[in-house]
Amino acid sequence: MAFHDLRSFLHHLAARGQLCEIDTPVDAQLESTSLSLRALRADGPALLMTDTTTARPMLGNLFGHPARIEMALDGRPLASLRELGELLAAVKEPRWPANLRDAFSQWPQWAQLANVAPKRVDQADFNEQVLDGAEVDLAALPIQRCWPEDADRLITLGMVVTRGVHQPRQNLAIYRQQVIGRNRVIMRWLPHRGGALDYAGWQAAYPDKPFPVVVVIGADPATVLAAVAPVPDTLSEYEFAGLLRGARSRVWHSALTGLDVPAGAEIVLEGFIHPGDTALEGPFGDHTGYYNAQDHFPVLTIERIHLRGGAIYHGSYMGRAPFDEPSVLARALNDVFVPILRKVFPEIVDFFLPPEACSYRIAVVSIRKQYAGHARRIMMGIWSYLRQFTYTKFVIVTDADIDVRDWAQVVWALSTRVDPARDSLLVENTPIDYLDFASPVAGLGSKLGLDATCKWPGESDRAWGRPITLDPQVEQRVDALWERVRGLRPPAA
């Protein structure tokens, strides 16, 4: 089943006990966050709050459990996201078939590309109500204030559509947006993100022209997942959503902004960032578990709002990882990174971003080590290959015998294979997330790599220890003996 809008997905969830409709009044200010957080901690369902302060329904905790992410991908097991990563790696750096047999062997993979090209449609559900100019008022939407000391209301799951000047693709990404007026929001995007790069390119090419932007709230699940996935710069998230969905994305073209919009969206905001228009953003509770520092970002002036009849406002919250939706999403999408990294570093066995470390500040990678200094090469490669890891502070490299997703094994490798002076790589004055107040200067700090691999000649002159392992032949006999022992155990009193 391919979901082309949010409502068809919600019907699917409701039929499977994964959606709870709440008709008791819920305030978008603080209460919605508290309720969604409790549902996530309890592995509970998505929440459709039908009685909010604005009388518009609000959706929360949609991606608060991996099962619903699988359902969004038509029941595709999360492990198969690695297959999508393989396809992304091939798209990022394609390999020309060596012969006709090679070409046919790749056909099942490449056949998925038939779903890539978005399909433009003339009609869109969100055009049931269109508000222009003075009619635009964000107060009509149940926009949240998530945490007690937040500066103001915050659009948390607004998918931002932009286009740069250097490539034809359109970029979709989720950036939080602080409401500062009836039709004005602060667009908080970091410099390395796609939207910010598009905006910087536009400013350089057209310094006196306003930059067109569309914000989409309440899109189909594949498009939302594509917006948070590590999509190569040459590929649009609309195209990747087609791969996730198994069907082409349906988009409606905006004459006002020249951008494409998911045709099944609930709410669409269209507007422009005018030259020099910035405002101080924050503070807001963040995935770090702290209120972030303030900084200036561009301001989007909204000129038009489109609303589907009975429009559902899709909200979320950021909180201390791993107890927020971004952490659940990041863990699910972790496997997409592995094939992309392997394309350049085939010695990589596995790669993991612990959600407790905000899903990007620590990376643990296992390799098939081949030479002295190999771990350091991988550290530098992780930091430089994909811009998603620009702000990764710690990279831990282990041997292939360590399961990097098992923290107990990682700690064992750190404690038995690392000499702090010899096996640490410290890099100073590198880009750091400005939200990281631990760095000495906002946006600039250090990175640490830890080589937790067994050491080769040249890395250590000492004889290296041999791990304790059981004898395989003995294990075969004891397996059978253990079954007998289990059968002889007396029943519990």
Secondary structure, DSSP 8 states (H G I E B T S, - for coil): ----SHHHHHHHHHTTT-EEEE-S---TBTHHHHHHHHHHHTT--EEEE---TTSS-EEE-TTSSHHHHHHHTTT--GGGHHHHHHHHHHHHS----SSHHHHHHTHHHHGGGGGTS-EE-S--GGGGEEEEGGG--GGGS--BB-STT-SS-EE-S-EEEEE-SS-S-EEEEE--EEEEETTEEEE---TTSHHHHHHHHHHHH-TTS-EEEEEEES--HHHHHHHHS---TTS-HHHHHHHHHTS--EEEE-TTTS-EEETT-SEEEEEEEEEEEEEEE---B-TTSSB---EEEEEEEEEEEEE-TT--EE-----STTSSHHHHHHHHHHHHHHHHHHHH-TTEEEEE--GGGTTTSEEEEEE---STTHHHHHHHHHHHH-GGGTT--EEEEEETTS-TT-HHHHHHHHHHH--TTTTEEEEEEEE--TT-TTSSBTTEEEEEEEEES---TTT-SS---------HHHHHHHHHHHHHHHHHS----
